[in-house]
Every structure is written in structure tokens, then in C-alpha cells.
Amino acid sequence: MDKIPLLIIAGPTATGKSAVAVQVAKQLDGEVVSADSMLIYRRMDIGTAKPTLSEMEGIPHHLIDIVEPDANFTVAVYQKMARKTIAEIDRRGRLPILVGGTGFYIDAVIYDYDFGFSGINRELRDALKREAEEKGNEALYQKLREVDPRAAERIHVNDVKRIIRALEIYHQAGGSGSLSRRENKKEYPCYAKLFIGLSYNRDELYRRIEARVDKMINDGLVSEVAGLLNDGYHPGLTSMKGLGYKEIAGYLQNEYSLEEAVKLLKRNTRRFAKRQLTWFKRYSSIKWIDMEKYDTINNAADKILSFIRQEIALAGRKKKEKIPTEGTTCQNLK
């Protein structure tokens, strides 16, 4: 059976992934599959820098605006939806382009992760909840950092629900948690991948981040967050703990001034970008594009096209690598 050609465009926030992907898709008859854990939410547009219809330039985008902000959406659900979407794009004779900055989402697509191995331990879960209430979120988060630092990398200190779940998995996996997944991680066999990473030097990236935050404020981020709060989407939701939403929610709840909220958002986004870069640097196959060498988005897209021309699996979609179907689920995707 033929592998599905899959182009991946990743990198830290504010590196221009969405814009570059659109230009590449226009050249290659492609469709974008979002790998961003915040773009899944409806009504959360400004704080997520969600691409507008005009910015999409007619290119189909998938897995954006698929659930309400209070939905219980897991990476396991994302994995299933993303793989199904990629297969459907391929069946239409178009190129799937996986685009985003959520490294765990990308991993879920390209590796054979099984997210159903650990059930619910109600007794342990209740004990951890009590510990969070008595000692605070930071104490529970520190416990996770000590036993499973890789899980802590992708979970915010205030996301108690996910911290508890990660600790639950750690204990039920015999004290291995993320380590178990990493050591047993195998390539998902159904894709012929080309993995592109976009980057800027630190100073320029931070300048772009600060400019993006200023634009969000000018575009009405405060009103967007206020509308969500007024409609009952409380700050404890996973969606409302996303960058931009938790900081502005704090301002709206009179915890600090708007000026302080903006400073916090810029600082937290810089830290987030640093964690993203650390995550993506783990991929040995990634081909990095220094965006400062290209004066326009089109030129960066042209560089990606030059990489693609070097890859038989993606060059004109004329030659596809054959793989055995026995023991795989690829036949279920086609």
C-alpha cells in the first residue's frame, strides 16, 4: 500500500506558519490540517491568532472551530480526527499539510501513540484533588515536574485537571509515564513525511511576539475574553487557560491592571515560544528554515518547495513508497 505524503510545517508561535502554509498549499494543491490545541475552540479567535477567511486565501483548513470552549477535548480525539482528515485529503488527490505549534498534537499524528492504556483511578484522582486544594496548584505541578518533566513541559501550572491526569498515568504506568511513551515511540507507518521548522533568532522572535500581542489588544482581545466570561465560560476551563485568555481574565477580575496583563501575556508567550523550540529541536528529521533569510512569506514558501523537490515521496506525487499492510491500520485510512 502507498504511504500518504504528509508535509508538516511547525515552529514556535509568531513565526508565520499559517501564512507560509497557505502559500505552499496554493502551489501544491494542498489543504491545511491544524495542529494547534487552541484553534479547535469556537469563539476564541483573537487570542489564538486564528487565521481569517481572507488569510486562508481559499485554501481549505481543517480542525479549526470544531468544539465549544467548555468541551472536554483530548489529544486522543484529536489524533483520530487528524488521521481521518489527512486520509480524506489524500483520497481527493490533494496534499495534506499539518500546520501548528502544538508539539504533542503533531506527535500524536506521526507516532503510534496509544492513549487508551491507562484507565481512571478514582481513589488516586480524589487524593490528588485534595492535595491541590490543600497545598495549591504549584505544589502538585512541582510533583509532576519531579516524576515526569516531559509531561510538565506541555501542561500549564494552573491546569489542575491535566496535572492530575498526568500523575495518574505516571503511577498506573509503573512509574514511567511519558518516559514509557517516549521509549516505546514508533513512527506511524502510513505517512511519507517532510518535516519543516520555521525559526527566528531570539530577539526578532520576541519582537514579533510583542507586536502580535499589541495587535491582539488593538483588535479587541479584552472584549473577546469579556464575552466568554459573561457567557459562563469560567477561567478554570482548559480553553480559558490558554495564552491571552488567562491573563486578560485576570485583568477583568480585577487582579491587576490591563498594562500588567499585557506585560504578563508578552512574558508568558516568550516563555511558551522557548518551550516550543525546545520541543521541536528534538526531531532529528526536521529541516529548519531561518525566516530572517527570506524577505517575504512567498520566498520562505519557495524554500519549502525546494525541499519538497528533493523528496521523491512528495515530488509531484508520482512515486509513493510501498509499505507492508500486515500489522498496520493504513488500509483503514485509504
Secondary structure as UniProt FT lines:
FT   STRAND          4..10
FT   TURN            13..14
FT   HELIX           17..28
FT   STRAND          30..34
FT   TURN            37..40
FT   TURN            42..43
FT   TURN            46..49
FT   HELIX           53..56
FT   TURN            57..58
FT   STRAND          61..62
FT   TURN            69..70
FT   HELIX           75..91
FT   TURN            92..93
FT   STRAND          95..100
FT   HELIX           103..110
FT   TURN            115..116
FT   HELIX           122..135
FT   HELIX           137..147
FT   HELIX           149..153
FT   TURN            157..158
FT   HELIX           160..172
FT   TURN            173..174
FT   HELIX           178..183
FT   TURN            189..190
FT   STRAND          191..199
FT   HELIX           202..219
FT   HELIX           221..230
FT   TURN            231..232
FT   TURN            235..236
FT   HELIX           239..241
FT   TURN            243..244
FT   HELIX           245..252
FT   TURN            253..254
FT   HELIX           258..280
FT   TURN            281..282
FT   TURN            284..285
FT   STRAND          287..290
FT   HELIX           291..293
FT   HELIX           297..309
FT   TURN            312..314
FT   TURN            316..317
FT   TURN            326..327
FT   HELIX           330..333
//
